[in-house]
Amino acid sequence: MYFLVALGLALVSTLLAFFLRKYKKLHLEILAITYGAATLMWLIDCIASAIKGEGFLSFEIPLDLWISLWTFLGGLFFWGVITLVIYLVNKNKQN
């Protein structure tokens, strides 16, 4: 389930980055890359589970809900920190 959530987040953030590319200060491409990397990580985890003989996708409620929530919040936190750092660096260069 967390793989599907990460895939959905990657698709949504990629579409946002594409359609809102005129707002360069938001750096939505960083958000898209972050969720894309999370999707790749969970895909590798799903493949490893399938190799072990377990199911490819997991739907264990509530564990998967928590993992999905942490994936969502972790990506937003990482994007926010990186965007803030880029903003502060650019602000210091202008002064």
BASE-803058 format. One record per residue: x, y, z of N, C-alpha, C, O in turn; chain; residue number from 0. Coordinates in steps of 0.02 Angstrom, whole numbers. Layout:
N
X/Y/Z/X/Y/Z/X/Y/Z/X/Y/Z/A/NUM
...
***
This chain:
95
41/-59/0/0/0/0/43/63/0/28/111/-35/A/0
97/63/39/139/122/41/174/133/-25/190/190/-42/A/1
186/80/-64/213/89/-131/163/126/-175/182/172/-212/A/2
100/108/-171/49/141/-211/39/214/-190/29/257/-232/A/3
44/227/-125/38/295/-101/97/337/-126/88/393/-149/A/4
157/309/-122/216/346/-146/212/357/-221/231/410/-245/A/5
188/308/-258/179/316/-330/129/371/-345/140/412/-390/A/6
74/372/-309/24/425/-318/52/494/-301/40/542/-337/A/7
90/498/-247/121/561/-228/172/584/-281/177/643/-296/A/8
209/537/-309/257/553/-361/222/580/-423/244/628/-453/A/9
167/548/-441/130/571/-500/99/640/-489/102/683/-533/A/10
69/650/-431/38/715/-416/90/770/-414/80/824/-442/A/11
145/757/-380/197/809/-374/230/823/-442/250/879/-455/A/12
236/772/-484/263/783/-551/216/825/-593/239/870/-629/A/13
152/812/-588/103/853/-625/103/924/-599/98/972/-638/A/14
107/932/-533/110/1000/-504/173/1036/-528/170/1095/-546/A/15
229/1001/-528/291/1032/-551/287/1052/-625/314/1103/-645/A/16
253/1011/-664/246/1026/-735/199/1085/-748/216/1131/-786/A/17
141/1084/-717/92/1136/-730/105/1202/-693/81/1254/-713/A/18
143/1199/-639/159/1260/-601/233/1279/-608/262/1308/-563/A/19
262/1262/-665/334/1275/-674/350/1349/-679/409/1367/-673/A/20
301/1392/-688/316/1464/-690/329/1491/-619/356/1545/-611/A/21
310/1452/-567/325/1472/-498/389/1437/-476/388/1390/-436/A/22
445/1461/-502/509/1428/-490/531/1430/-417/568/1386/-395/A/23
507/1479/-379/528/1484/-309/501/1427/-266/527/1415/-212/A/24
449/1393/-290/422/1336/-252/466/1274/-257/463/1231/-213/A/25
506/1269/-310/550/1211/-321/511/1145/-315/532/1099/-279/A/26
456/1141/-351/416/1081/-349/450/1021/-381/431/964/-370/A/27
502/1034/-422/539/979/-451/576/939/-397/586/879/-404/A/28
595/972/-343/626/938/-287/576/891/-253/594/835/-234/A/29
515/914/-246/462/872/-217/449/811/-262/441/756/-236/A/30
447/822/-327/436/766/-374/493/716/-371/481/656/-372/A/31
554/740/-367/612/695/-362/612/657/-296/628/598/-294/A/32
593/691/-243/590/659/-177/540/602/-176/556/547/-154/A/33
480/615/-200/429/562/-201/446/508/-253/428/450/-244/A/34
479/527/-307/502/477/-355/553/430/-325/551/370/-336/A/35
598/458/-285/648/417/-251/615/371/-199/635/314/-191/A/36
565/398/-164/529/356/-116/493/299/-152/490/243/-126/A/37
465/313/-210/431/261/-249/480/207/-269/465/148/-265/A/38
539/228/-292/590/180/-311/611/137/-250/619/76/-257/A/39
619/168/-193/637/132/-132/584/80/-115/601/23/-100/A/40
520/100/-116/467/53/-99/459/-1/-153/439/-57/-137/A/41
474/15/-216/471/-35/-268/524/-89/-256/509/-149/-263/A/42
584/-69/-237/636/-117/-221/616/-159/-161/630/-219/-159/A/43
583/-129/-112/559/-165/-54/506/-216/-74/506/-273/-49/A/44
461/-198/-119/409/-244/-143/440/-302/-182/418/-359/-175/A/45
490/-288/-223/524/-340/-260/560/-388/-212/557/-449/-221/A/46
592/-361/-162/626/-403/-112/576/-447/-75/590/-505/-60/A/47
517/-419/-59/465/-459/-26/441/-515/-71/429/-571/-48/A/48
433/-500/-135/410/-551/-182/462/-606/-190/445/-665/-196/A/49
526/-588/-189/579/-638/-194/579/-683/-133/593/-743/-139/A/50
563/-656/-75/561/-696/-13/499/-742/-11/494/-785/33/A/51
454/-732/-58/394/-773/-59/333/-740/-27/280/-770/-22/A/52
342/-679/-4/286/-642/24/249/-607/-33/269/-613/-91/A/53
196/-572/-17/158/-536/-68/197/-476/-93/237/-447/-57/A/54
184/-458/-156/218/-400/-185/195/-336/-151/235/-293/-133/A/55
130/-330/-142/102/-272/-107/77/-293/-39/53/-349/-29/A/56
82/-248/8/60/-261/77/0/-216/92/0/-157/75/A/57
-50/-245/123/-109/-206/144/-124/-219/217/-181/-235/235/A/58
-73/-212/259/-82/-223/331/-103/-157/362/-63/-110/369/A/59
-166/-154/381/-191/-95/414/-180/-105/489/-194/-160/511/A/60
-157/-61/528/-140/10/520/-67/23/504/-48/80/492/A/61
-25/-29/502/47/-19/491/60/17/425/99/65/424/A/62
29/-5/372/41/26/307/15/97/304/43/139/268/A/63
-38/112/342/-62/181/345/-10/226/377/1/282/354/A/64
21/202/430/73/242/464/134/252/419/162/307/416/A/65
154/199/385/211/204/339/196/254/283/238/294/264/A/66
134/250/257/114/297/204/113/369/229/136/414/195/A/67
87/378/289/85/445/318/156/473/329/169/531/314/A/68
201/431/354/270/454/365/306/467/299/348/512/296/A/69
290/429/247/319/442/181/296/510/156/336/549/130/A/70
232/523/162/203/588/141/234/646/180/257/694/151/A/71
234/641/246/259/695/288/335/703/281/360/759/282/A/72
371/648/275/444/652/267/463/687/202/509/727/201/A/73
426/672/148/439/705/84/424/779/88/463/820/62/A/74
369/797/120/353/868/127/404/905/171/424/961/155/A/75
425/872/224/475/902/269/541/913/231/571/967/236/A/76
564/862/195/626/868/157/622/924/105/668/964/99/A/77
566/926/69/555/978/19/555/1047/51/584/1094/25/A/78
521/1053/109/519/1118/143/587/1142/166/604/1201/159/A/79
626/1096/193/693/1114/217/738/1135/158/772/1186/162/A/80
738/1096/105/780/1111/47/758/1177/15/801/1217/-3/A/81
693/1188/9/668/1251/-19/688/1310/24/707/1362/-2/A/82
684/1302/90/705/1356/135/780/1370/129/800/1428/128/A/83
820/1318/125/892/1327/117/908/1363/52/949/1409/50/A/84
876/1342/-2/888/1375/-67/867/1448/-64/902/1492/-90/A/85
810/1462/-32/787/1531/-25/837/1573/15/852/1630/-4/A/86
862/1546/71/909/1584/112/975/1595/77/1005/1648/84/A/87
998/1545/40/1061/1553/2/1053/1607/-51/1097/1649/-59/A/88
998/1606/-87/986/1657/-138/977/1726/-107/999/1776/-137/A/89
946/1730/-49/936/1794/-15/1004/1823/7/1015/1883/1/A/90
1049/1780/31/1115/1803/52/1158/1824/-7/1199/1869/-1/A/91
1148/1792/-64/1187/1811/-124/1165/1879/-150/1206/1916/-179/A/92
1102/1897/-140/1076/1961/-164/1100/2019/-121/1104/2076/-144/A/93
1115/2004/-58/1136/2059/-12/1207/2074/-18/1232/2118/17/A/94
***
